[in-house]
Amino acid sequence: MEFLVALWLPILLSAVAVFVVSSVIHMATPMHKSDQSKLPDEERIGAALSKVPAGDYMFPRPSSMKECGSPEWIEKYKKGPVGFLTILPSGDPGMGKALLQWFLMSLAISFFVAYITWLGRAPGASVSSVFQMAGAAGVLGYGFGSTSNSIWRGIAWSTTVRFTVDGILYGLATGAAFAYLWPAAI
């Protein structure tokens, strides 16, 4: 854990930098304005869904892999609608809790970026080489997590591309924090 003693400040600074960059992206730009669409007849559909407990749902959902091949299920799937649905608990949207969780996730990613970069770059390494390694690790940590949602859950690829661009920016901010605060040669 020697790296943690040497790199606690870049870990913290990179998490703060990512938090700031993400805040700017989501509050000051229209980049994610079209990530979700409004439901048609939201009042009626909302009333129908109000009895559904919070959770993740798939429809139609087979009860087994064997059922996936049945003519009845295939017909249901062809007829539609087909989708995934996430119902959140009602009440206060809880932005404080979500923002705290986002910051903690950023700290976790920064921890692993520190570990990877420490293994690959010695104290006193050049700013550009630290930026390159920490930035690449940061892009991997932030940039590709949502790709599986487009593959398996049908999320629009345009949304995934926007989140990947976010991840690249977060990775660059992470790389910059580590490059700026990388320890000198011992």
N, CA and C of each residue as an Amber inpcrd file, in Angstrom:
protein
   558
   0.8090000  -1.2030000   0.0000000   0.0000000   0.0000000   0.0000000
   0.8550000   1.2700000   0.0000000   2.1160000   1.1280000  -0.3510000
   3.0100000   2.2840000  -0.4250000   2.4540000   3.3370000  -1.3870000
   1.8380000   2.8730000  -2.4640000   1.2850000   3.8100000  -3.4540000
   0.2070000   4.7000000  -2.8460000  -0.5450000   4.1580000  -1.9010000
  -1.6220000   4.9300000  -1.2890000  -1.0720000   6.1000000  -0.4680000
   0.0200000   5.8680000   0.2280000   0.6520000   6.9360000   0.9980000
   1.1800000   8.0150000   0.0520000   1.7940000   7.5740000  -1.0490000
   2.3920000   8.5300000  -1.9860000   1.3620000   9.2390000  -2.8570000
   0.2190000   8.5950000  -3.0840000  -0.7170000   9.1180000  -4.0860000
  -2.0890000   9.4940000  -3.5360000  -2.2180000   9.6450000  -2.2170000
  -3.5360000   9.9740000  -1.6730000  -4.0390000  11.3130000  -2.2120000
  -3.1440000  12.2810000  -2.3990000  -3.5850000  13.6020000  -2.8660000
  -4.0430000  13.5670000  -4.3270000  -3.2950000  12.9290000  -5.2590000
  -3.8340000  12.8490000  -6.6180000  -5.1190000  12.0090000  -6.7080000
  -5.2450000  11.0120000  -5.8370000  -6.4910000  10.2360000  -5.8090000
  -7.6520000  11.1670000  -5.4690000  -7.4780000  11.9360000  -4.4210000
  -8.5330000  12.8540000  -3.9860000  -8.7750000  13.9530000  -5.0170000
  -7.6940000  14.5670000  -5.5270000  -7.8510000  15.6460000  -6.5060000
  -8.5110000  15.1520000  -7.7880000  -8.1560000  13.9610000  -8.2310000
  -8.7680000  13.4650000  -9.4710000 -10.2550000  13.1870000  -9.2840000
 -10.6480000  12.6740000  -8.1100000 -12.0760000  12.4530000  -7.8450000
 -12.8240000  13.7840000  -7.8160000 -12.2310000  14.8010000  -7.2170000
 -12.8550000  16.1330000  -7.1920000 -12.9330000  16.6960000  -8.6110000
 -11.8590000  16.5400000  -9.3910000 -11.8510000  17.0480000 -10.7710000
 -12.9400000  16.3780000 -11.5990000 -13.0880000  15.0700000 -11.4630000
 -14.1340000  14.3540000 -12.1990000 -15.5110000  14.8390000 -11.7580000
 -15.6920000  15.0470000 -10.4710000 -16.9730000  15.5460000  -9.9560000
 -17.2970000  16.9030000 -10.5720000 -16.3120000  17.7830000 -10.6450000
 -16.5260000  19.1150000 -11.2190000 -16.8140000  19.0160000 -12.7130000
 -16.0130000  18.2400000 -13.4390000 -16.2300000  18.0840000 -14.8880000
 -17.6170000  17.5040000 -15.1480000 -18.0100000  16.4920000 -14.3880000
 -19.3350000  15.8920000 -14.6070000 -20.4500000  16.8750000 -14.2740000
 -20.2480000  17.7030000 -13.2580000 -21.2530000  18.7120000 -12.9170000
 -21.4190000  19.7100000 -14.0530000 -20.3090000  20.1480000 -14.6230000
 -20.3750000  21.0880000 -15.7450000 -21.0760000  20.4370000 -16.9330000
 -20.6920000  19.2100000 -17.2640000 -21.3070000  18.5140000 -18.4050000
 -22.8160000  18.4060000 -18.2270000 -23.2500000  18.0100000 -17.0350000
 -24.6750000  17.7320000 -16.8330000 -25.5120000  18.9620000 -16.5040000
 -24.8940000  20.0180000 -15.9840000 -25.6850000  21.1930000 -15.6100000
 -25.5230000  22.3630000 -16.5720000 -24.3890000  22.4510000 -17.2600000
 -24.1380000  23.6370000 -18.0750000 -24.1220000  23.3560000 -19.5710000
 -24.3080000  22.1140000 -19.9660000 -24.3460000  21.8030000 -21.4030000
 -25.6230000  21.0160000 -21.6980000 -26.0830000  21.0510000 -22.9280000
 -27.2690000  20.2690000 -23.2950000 -26.9220000  18.8370000 -23.7380000
 -25.6830000  18.4040000 -23.4810000 -25.1820000  17.1340000 -24.0130000
 -26.0800000  15.9340000 -23.6930000 -26.6260000  15.8690000 -22.4960000
 -27.4240000  14.6940000 -22.1000000 -28.9260000  14.9650000 -22.0960000
 -29.3240000  16.0560000 -22.7210000 -30.7370000  16.4510000 -22.7430000
 -31.6300000  15.3770000 -23.3630000 -31.1150000  14.6630000 -24.3500000
 -31.9390000  13.6850000 -25.0630000 -31.6630000  12.2420000 -24.6530000
 -31.0480000  12.0230000 -23.4980000 -30.7450000  10.6510000 -23.0750000
 -32.0090000   9.8130000 -22.8550000 -33.0640000  10.4160000 -22.3460000
 -34.3340000   9.7100000 -22.1590000 -35.4420000  10.4990000 -22.8410000
 -36.4370000   9.7750000 -23.2850000 -37.6040000  10.4020000 -23.9040000
 -38.7450000  10.4550000 -22.9000000 -39.6650000  11.3700000 -23.1280000
 -40.8620000  11.4630000 -22.2950000 -41.8530000  10.3870000 -22.7490000
 -42.4820000   9.7380000 -21.7780000 -43.4980000   8.7430000 -22.1020000
 -44.7130000   9.4090000 -22.7360000 -45.2590000   8.8060000 -23.7830000
 -46.5370000   9.3270000 -24.2670000 -47.6130000   9.0070000 -23.2190000
 -48.5160000   9.9230000 -23.0240000 -49.5890000   9.7320000 -22.0410000
 -49.0200000   9.3470000 -20.6690000 -48.0650000  10.1600000 -20.2180000
 -47.3330000   9.8960000 -18.9760000 -48.2470000   9.7240000 -17.7670000
 -49.3180000  10.5210000 -17.6880000 -50.2290000  10.4320000 -16.5430000
 -50.8700000   9.0460000 -16.4510000 -51.4050000   8.5730000 -17.5650000
 -52.0950000   7.2710000 -17.5650000 -51.1080000   6.1300000 -17.3140000
 -49.9780000   6.1500000 -17.9870000 -48.9930000   5.0790000 -17.8130000
 -48.4120000   5.1400000 -16.4010000 -48.1530000   6.3530000 -15.8980000
 -47.6540000   6.5020000 -14.5290000 -48.6240000   5.9420000 -13.5110000
 -49.9130000   6.1890000 -13.7180000 -50.9290000   5.6600000 -12.7980000
 -50.9410000   4.1290000 -12.8400000 -50.8150000   3.5590000 -14.0320000
 -50.7950000   2.0950000 -14.1610000 -49.5520000   1.5080000 -13.4950000
 -48.4370000   2.1990000 -13.5960000 -47.1900000   1.6850000 -13.0220000
 -47.0430000   1.9800000 -11.5360000 -47.9200000   2.8050000 -10.9810000
 -47.7850000   3.1950000  -9.5750000 -47.9350000   2.0020000  -8.6280000
 -48.5350000   0.9360000  -9.0790000 -48.7170000  -0.2510000  -8.2440000
 -47.5360000  -1.2190000  -8.3570000 -46.6030000  -0.9330000  -9.2640000
 -45.4490000  -1.8120000  -9.4690000 -44.3580000  -1.4130000  -8.4790000
 -43.8590000  -2.3780000  -7.6940000 -42.8000000  -2.0320000  -6.7320000
 -41.5000000  -1.6250000  -7.4410000 -40.6890000  -0.8330000  -6.7560000
 -39.3970000  -0.4200000  -7.3030000 -38.5860000  -1.6600000  -7.6740000
 -37.9100000  -1.5860000  -8.8200000 -37.0840000  -2.7040000  -9.2720000
 -36.8350000  -2.6350000 -10.7660000 -36.1330000  -3.6150000 -11.2820000
 -35.8430000  -3.7300000 -12.7080000 -36.7070000  -4.8330000 -13.3030000
 -37.2970000  -4.5360000 -14.4550000 -38.2200000  -5.4640000 -15.0910000
 -37.8870000  -5.6150000 -16.5650000 -38.2260000  -6.7770000 -17.1000000
 -38.0950000  -7.0650000 -18.5270000 -39.4600000  -7.5610000 -18.9960000
 -39.8650000  -7.1200000 -20.1970000 -41.1340000  -7.6190000 -20.7260000
 -41.0420000  -7.7960000 -22.2270000 -41.5610000  -8.8600000 -22.7460000
 -41.9910000 -10.0460000 -21.9970000 -40.7730000 -10.7280000 -21.3890000
 -40.9760000 -11.3850000 -20.2810000 -39.8740000 -12.0730000 -19.6080000
 -40.1790000 -13.5580000 -19.5590000 -39.2960000 -14.3590000 -20.1410000
 -39.4990000 -15.7990000 -20.0780000 -39.1780000 -16.3200000 -18.6780000
 -39.8220000 -17.4000000 -18.2970000 -39.5400000 -17.9710000 -16.9810000
 -38.3180000 -18.8890000 -17.0120000 -37.8670000 -19.2500000 -18.2260000
 -36.6820000 -20.1040000 -18.3520000 -36.0880000 -19.9260000 -19.7480000
 -34.8700000 -20.3940000 -19.9370000 -34.2470000 -20.3360000 -21.2550000
 -35.0140000 -21.2160000 -22.2420000 -35.5690000 -22.3110000 -21.7400000
 -36.3520000 -23.2010000 -22.6020000 -37.5640000 -22.4670000 -23.1760000
 -38.2090000 -21.6480000 -22.3420000 -39.3830000 -20.9060000 -22.7940000
 -39.0400000 -19.9180000 -23.9150000 -37.7930000 -19.4120000 -23.9160000
 -37.3730000 -18.4680000 -24.9700000 -37.5630000 -19.0440000 -26.3670000
 -37.4710000 -20.3510000 -26.4900000 -37.6210000 -20.9800000 -27.7980000
 -39.0430000 -21.3990000 -28.1260000 -39.9660000 -21.2110000 -27.1930000
 -41.3450000 -21.6580000 -27.4430000 -42.0320000 -20.7260000 -28.4410000
 -42.8850000 -21.2690000 -29.2830000 -43.6020000 -20.4330000 -30.2550000
 -44.4560000 -19.3500000 -29.5890000 -45.0240000 -19.6410000 -28.4270000
 -45.8610000 -18.6570000 -27.7330000 -45.0260000 -17.4420000 -27.2960000
 -43.8540000 -17.7090000 -26.7350000 -43.0140000 -16.6090000 -26.2650000
 -42.4620000 -15.8110000 -27.4410000 -42.0420000 -16.5040000 -28.4900000
 -41.5250000 -15.8200000 -29.6790000 -42.6060000 -14.9210000 -30.2720000
 -43.8390000 -15.3900000 -30.2890000 -44.9460000 -14.5820000 -30.8060000
 -45.1730000 -13.3470000 -29.9280000 -45.1270000 -13.5380000 -28.6020000
 -45.2510000 -12.4060000 -27.6770000 -44.1670000 -11.3700000 -27.9510000
 -42.9500000 -11.8580000 -28.1570000 -41.8110000 -10.9710000 -28.4020000
 -41.9860000 -10.2290000 -29.7210000 -42.4360000 -10.9300000 -30.7490000
 -42.6530000 -10.2960000 -32.0550000 -43.7690000  -9.2580000 -31.9780000
 -44.8290000  -9.5910000 -31.2360000 -45.9860000  -8.7010000 -31.1330000
 -45.6400000  -7.4260000 -30.3640000 -44.8210000  -7.5720000 -29.3120000
 -44.4220000  -6.4180000 -28.5150000 -45.5170000  -5.9640000 -27.5830000
 -45.2750000  -4.9730000 -26.7890000 -44.0160000  -4.2460000 -26.6920000
 -42.9430000  -5.0990000 -26.0160000 -41.6840000  -4.7450000 -26.2900000
 -40.5220000  -5.4160000 -25.7260000 -39.6950000  -4.3500000 -25.0420000
 -39.2590000  -4.6340000 -23.8260000 -38.4490000  -3.6100000 -23.1800000
 -37.9430000  -3.9850000 -21.8130000 -37.2340000  -3.0340000 -21.2560000
 -36.7440000  -3.0860000 -19.8880000 -37.2910000  -1.8680000 -19.1840000
 -37.5760000  -2.0130000 -17.9160000 -38.1790000  -0.9310000 -17.1610000
 -37.5310000  -0.8740000 -15.7850000 -37.1190000   0.2830000 -15.3810000
 -36.6010000   0.4900000 -14.0300000 -37.5640000   1.4160000 -13.3110000
 -38.0810000   0.9550000 -12.1900000 -38.9570000   1.7620000 -11.3450000
 -38.1520000   2.1410000 -10.1010000 -38.0200000   3.4350000  -9.8720000
 -37.3180000   3.9200000  -8.6960000 -38.3140000   4.1190000  -7.5590000
 -37.8420000   4.1150000  -6.3230000 -38.7620000   4.3980000  -5.2130000
 -39.3290000   5.8030000  -5.3450000 -40.5900000   5.9660000  -5.0050000
 -41.2320000   7.2840000  -5.0280000 -40.6920000   8.1320000  -3.8940000
 -40.8590000   9.4250000  -4.0330000 -40.4370000  10.3390000  -2.9730000
 -39.3420000  11.2680000  -3.4520000 -38.6130000  11.8210000  -2.5030000
 -37.5180000  12.7410000  -2.7940000 -36.5300000  12.0670000  -3.7460000
 -36.1410000  12.7550000  -4.8430000 -35.2250000  12.1350000  -5.7930000
 -33.8680000  11.7690000  -5.1990000 -33.4950000  12.3160000  -4.0580000
 -32.2710000  11.9050000  -3.3820000 -30.9990000  12.2350000  -4.1390000
 -30.9200000  13.4410000  -4.6930000 -29.7180000  13.8230000  -5.4320000
 -28.4800000  13.8140000  -4.5400000 -28.6300000  14.1800000  -3.2780000
 -27.4820000  14.1760000  -2.3640000 -26.8720000  12.7860000  -2.2520000
 -27.7140000  11.7940000  -2.1020000 -27.2340000  10.4130000  -1.9900000
 -26.5610000   9.9780000  -3.2990000 -27.1810000  10.3000000  -4.4320000
 -26.6090000   9.9170000  -5.7240000 -25.2760000  10.6120000  -5.9630000
 -25.1820000  11.8940000  -5.6120000 -23.9310000  12.6230000  -5.7900000
 -22.8280000  12.0690000  -4.8900000 -23.1790000  11.6920000  -3.6670000
 -22.2010000  11.0730000  -2.7710000 -21.7200000   9.7430000  -3.3580000
 -22.6480000   8.9370000  -3.8520000 -22.2650000   7.6540000  -4.4440000
 -21.3760000   7.8610000  -5.6730000 -21.6720000   8.8730000  -6.4870000
 -20.8570000   9.1850000  -7.6580000 -19.4420000   9.5730000  -7.2220000
 -19.3300000  10.4060000  -6.1820000 -18.0130000  10.8090000  -5.6990000
 -17.2490000   9.6010000  -5.1500000 -17.9230000   8.7380000  -4.4080000
 -17.2640000   7.5400000  -3.8690000 -16.8160000   6.6050000  -4.9930000
 -17.6200000   6.4910000  -6.0490000 -17.2050000   5.6900000  -7.1930000
 -15.9780000   6.3090000  -7.8580000 -15.9610000   7.6400000  -7.9640000
 -14.8050000   8.3230000  -8.5370000 -13.5550000   8.0920000  -7.6950000
 -13.7030000   8.0890000  -6.3780000 -12.5700000   7.7720000  -5.5040000
 -12.0760000   6.3440000  -5.7380000 -13.0130000   5.4170000  -5.8980000
 -12.6290000   4.0230000  -6.1420000 -11.8690000   3.8860000  -7.4640000
 -12.3770000   4.5340000  -8.5030000 -11.6800000   4.4840000  -9.7950000
 -10.3030000   5.1200000  -9.6650000 -10.2100000   6.2450000  -8.9660000
  -8.9220000   6.9170000  -8.7750000  -7.9500000   6.0450000  -7.9870000
  -8.4620000   5.2830000  -7.0320000  -7.6250000   4.3440000  -6.2860000
  -6.9870000   3.3420000  -7.2390000  -7.7800000   2.7650000  -8.1270000
  -7.2330000   1.7710000  -9.0670000  -6.3350000   2.4120000 -10.1200000
  -6.6680000   3.6350000 -10.5280000  -5.7790000   4.3630000 -11.4380000
  -4.4220000   4.5640000 -10.7500000  -4.4420000   4.9390000  -9.4740000
  -3.1990000   5.1260000  -8.7220000  -2.4020000   3.8280000  -8.6710000
  -3.0760000   2.7420000  -8.3830000  -2.4040000   1.4510000  -8.2950000
  -1.7690000   1.0660000  -9.6350000  -2.5120000   1.1720000 -10.7010000
  -2.0040000   0.8170000 -12.0290000  -0.8410000   1.7210000 -12.4220000
  -1.0010000   3.0110000 -12.2050000   0.0350000   3.9590000 -12.5970000
   1.2910000   3.7670000 -11.7530000   1.1240000   3.4770000 -10.4680000
   2.2680000   3.2240000  -9.5870000   3.0510000   2.0050000 -10.0610000
   2.3430000   0.9820000 -10.5350000   3.0250000  -0.2130000 -11.0410000
   3.8000000   0.0720000 -12.3220000   3.3080000   1.0150000 -13.1170000
   3.9090000   1.2660000 -14.4210000   4.8200000   2.4750000 -14.5120000
   4.7880000   3.3490000 -13.5150000   5.5900000   4.5730000 -13.5600000
   6.2430000   4.7890000 -12.1950000   7.5250000   5.0130000 -12.2080000
   8.2690000   5.2320000 -10.9660000   8.1270000   6.6830000 -10.5160000
   8.3320000   6.9380000  -9.2340000   8.4010000   8.3330000  -8.7980000
   9.4400000   9.0730000  -9.6450000   9.1120000  10.2900000 -10.0090000
  10.0030000  11.0730000 -10.8500000   9.7750000  10.8620000 -12.3390000
   8.8050000  10.0150000 -12.6950000   8.4970000   9.7910000 -14.1200000
   8.0310000  11.1030000 -14.7470000   8.1780000  11.2010000 -16.0510000
   7.8030000  12.4370000 -16.7410000   6.2990000  12.6850000 -16.6370000
   5.9600000  13.9600000 -16.6610000   4.5600000  14.3740000 -16.6020000
   3.7660000  13.7090000 -17.7190000   4.3270000  13.7020000 -18.9290000
   3.5880000  13.1400000 -20.0670000   3.3750000  11.6380000 -19.9270000
   4.3630000  10.9040000 -19.3960000   4.1830000   9.4560000 -19.2660000
   3.1810000   9.1110000 -18.1650000   3.1690000   9.9080000 -17.0850000
   2.1730000   9.6970000 -16.0190000   0.7860000  10.0420000 -16.5430000
   0.6790000  11.1660000 -17.2570000  -0.6130000  11.5580000 -17.8370000
  -1.1280000  10.4720000 -18.7740000  -0.2300000   9.9370000 -19.6010000
  -0.6160000   8.9030000 -20.5690000  -1.1650000   7.6640000 -19.8580000
  -0.4500000   7.1530000 -18.8560000  -0.8840000   5.9230000 -18.1950000
  -2.1090000   6.1590000 -17.3170000  -2.0800000   7.2020000 -16.4880000
  -3.2180000   7.4680000 -15.6000000  -4.4530000   7.8450000 -16.4130000
  -4.2530000   8.6190000 -17.4780000  -5.3830000   8.9960000 -18.3330000
  -6.0110000   7.7960000 -19.0100000  -5.1680000   6.8970000 -19.5300000
  -5.6980000   5.6890000 -20.1860000  -6.4670000   4.8270000 -19.1890000
  -5.9120000   4.6510000 -17.9840000  -6.6120000   3.8720000 -16.9610000
  -7.9210000   4.5550000 -16.5640000  -7.8950000   5.8820000 -16.4750000
  -9.1170000   6.6240000 -16.1520000 -10.1850000   6.4800000 -17.2220000
  -9.7710000   6.5450000 -18.4900000 -10.7360000   6.3670000 -19.5870000
 -11.3480000   4.9710000 -19.5110000 -10.5340000   3.9600000 -19.2400000
 -11.0840000   2.6040000 -19.0990000 -12.0610000   2.5280000 -17.9340000
 -11.7220000   3.1860000 -16.8250000 -12.5840000   3.1420000 -15.6470000
 -13.9070000   3.8590000 -15.8300000 -13.8920000   4.9440000 -16.5700000
 -15.1030000   5.7610000 -16.7230000 -15.8050000   5.5830000 -18.0630000
 -15.0670000   5.2370000 -19.1080000 -15.5890000   5.3990000 -20.4520000
 -16.4100000   4.2900000 -21.0450000 -16.3000000   3.0770000 -20.5360000
 -16.9290000   1.9760000 -21.2590000 -17.9510000   1.1930000 -20.4490000
 -18.2580000   1.6490000 -19.2490000 -19.2070000   0.9460000 -18.4010000
 -20.6210000   0.8870000 -18.9570000 -21.0090000   1.9010000 -19.7150000
 -22.3910000   1.9290000 -20.2080000 -22.5590000   1.2010000 -21.5440000
 -21.4660000   0.7610000 -22.1460000 -21.5560000   0.0850000 -23.4450000
 -22.4240000  -1.1670000 -23.3810000 -22.3110000  -1.9200000 -22.3060000
 -23.1010000  -3.1520000 -22.1930000 -24.5990000  -2.8580000 -22.1770000
 -25.0040000  -1.6570000 -21.7360000 -26.4320000  -1.3130000 -21.7550000
 -26.9640000  -1.1920000 -23.1790000 -26.1410000  -0.7290000 -24.1080000
 -26.5790000  -0.6760000 -25.5110000 -26.6030000  -2.0690000 -26.1100000
 -25.6530000  -2.9030000 -25.7110000 -25.5940000  -4.2640000 -26.2560000
 -26.7600000  -5.1010000 -25.7460000 -27.0060000  -5.1010000 -24.4490000
 -27.9690000  -6.0300000 -23.8590000 -29.3160000  -5.4260000 -23.5020000
 -29.3990000  -4.1160000 -23.3090000 -30.6560000  -3.5210000 -22.8400000
 -31.2980000  -2.5750000 -23.8280000 -30.6880000  -2.4220000 -24.9930000
 -31.3090000  -1.6170000 -26.0340000 -31.1960000  -0.1180000 -25.8470000
 -30.3350000   0.3380000 -24.9350000 -30.1330000   1.7850000 -24.7710000
 -29.5620000   2.3120000 -26.0900000 -30.0290000   3.4540000 -26.5290000
 -29.5920000   4.0160000 -27.8110000 -28.0710000   4.1760000 -27.8290000
 -27.4560000   3.7940000 -28.9360000 -26.0070000   3.9320000 -29.0660000
 -25.5810000   5.3880000 -28.9660000 -26.4210000   6.3100000 -29.3840000
 -26.0670000   7.7290000 -29.2670000 -25.9110000   8.1340000 -27.8020000
 -26.7170000   7.5700000 -26.9260000 -26.5880000   7.8360000 -25.4900000
 -25.2820000   7.2550000 -24.9650000 -24.9730000   6.0370000 -25.3730000
 -23.7230000   5.4060000 -24.9440000 -22.5180000   6.1860000 -25.4410000
 -22.5780000   6.6890000 -26.6600000 -21.4710000   7.4920000 -27.1860000
 -21.2860000   8.7390000 -26.3280000 -22.3740000   9.3940000 -25.9350000
 -22.2590000  10.5830000 -25.0840000 -21.6290000  10.2340000 -23.7310000
 -22.0300000   9.1150000 -23.1450000 -21.4280000   8.7090000 -21.8690000
 -19.9720000   8.2930000 -22.0430000 -19.6290000   7.7530000 -23.1950000
 -18.2290000   7.4210000 -23.4720000 -17.3990000   8.6940000 -23.6050000
 -17.9520000   9.7070000 -24.2600000 -17.2580000  11.0020000 -24.3390000
 -17.0640000  11.5630000 -22.9300000 -18.0890000  11.4780000 -22.0900000
 -17.9400000  11.8860000 -20.6880000 -16.7560000  11.1470000 -20.0660000
 -16.7240000   9.8360000 -20.2520000 -15.6700000   9.0080000 -19.6590000
 -14.2840000   9.3960000 -20.1430000 -14.1770000   9.7620000 -21.4050000
 -12.8820000  10.2190000 -21.9290000 -12.4720000  11.5190000 -21.2260000
 -13.4170000  12.4390000 -21.0710000 -13.1150000  13.6920000 -20.3730000
 -12.7320000  13.4340000 -18.9100000 -13.4430000  12.5200000 -18.2520000
 -13.1120000  12.1780000 -16.8670000 -11.7220000  11.5380000 -16.7940000
 -11.4020000  10.6890000 -17.7710000 -10.0830000  10.0660000 -17.8040000
  -8.9820000  11.0880000 -17.9960000  -9.2310000  12.0760000 -18.8590000
  -8.2440000  13.1390000 -19.0710000  -8.0570000  13.9690000 -17.8010000
  -9.1470000  14.2720000 -17.1000000  -9.0450000  15.0130000 -15.8300000
  -8.2690000  14.1990000 -14.8020000  -8.5200000  12.8960000 -14.7780000
  -7.8070000  12.0140000 -13.8600000  -6.3190000  11.9900000 -14.1950000
  -6.0110000  11.8100000 -15.4770000  -4.6160000  11.7980000 -15.8970000
  -3.9070000  13.0940000 -15.5530000  -4.5900000  14.2240000 -15.7310000
  -3.9930000  15.5290000 -15.4230000  -3.7060000  15.6600000 -13.9260000
  -4.6210000  15.2140000 -13.0870000  -4.4140000  15.3020000 -11.6350000
  -3.2010000  14.4700000 -11.2140000  -3.0920000  13.2640000 -11.7410000
  -1.9520000  12.4170000 -11.3950000  -0.6470000  12.9840000 -11.9480000
  -0.6730000  13.4810000 -13.1740000   0.5420000  14.0580000 -13.7700000
   1.0080000  15.2710000 -12.9750000   0.0720000  16.0980000 -12.5490000
   0.3970000  17.3270000 -11.8210000   0.9880000  17.0280000 -10.4440000
   0.4680000  15.9810000  -9.7870000   0.8870000  15.6950000  -8.4050000
   1.7400000  14.4360000  -8.2700000   2.2860000  13.9380000  -9.3680000
   3.1090000  12.7270000  -9.2960000   4.3520000  12.9950000  -8.4440000
   4.6740000  12.0620000  -7.5630000   5.8240000  12.3040000  -6.6740000
   7.1570000  12.3620000  -7.4420000   8.0500000  13.1750000  -6.9220000
   9.4030000  13.2960000  -7.5000000  10.1970000  12.0240000  -7.1910000
  11.2910000  11.8600000  -7.9030000  12.1650000  10.7090000  -7.6750000
  12.6700000  10.7270000  -6.2380000  12.7930000   9.5490000  -5.6860000
  13.2140000   9.4140000  -4.2850000  14.7310000   9.3290000  -4.2270000
